Amino acid sequence: MNMEQLKEILSYIKYGTDVEITVSSKGHSASGYEEKTITVTLGKRSDYERTR
């Protein structure tokens, strides 16, 4: 999934909603990658734009 696809999916979810996101990064496992799941709370786009 790329960033544009992620933005499209998240655009349908109301702010304040908790979502789980799984990320993969290089690690020491047999496959060479390790996955970690984190929970984030979505904010309003306008809140993000004000902080930029």
HELIX and SHEET records of a PDB file:
HELIX    1   1 MET A    3  LEU A   10  1                                   8    
HELIX    2   2 ARG A   45  THR A   51  1                                   7    
SHEET    1   A 2 ASP A  18  LYS A  26  0                                        
SHEET    2   A 2 TYR A  33  THR A  41 -1                                        
END                                                                             
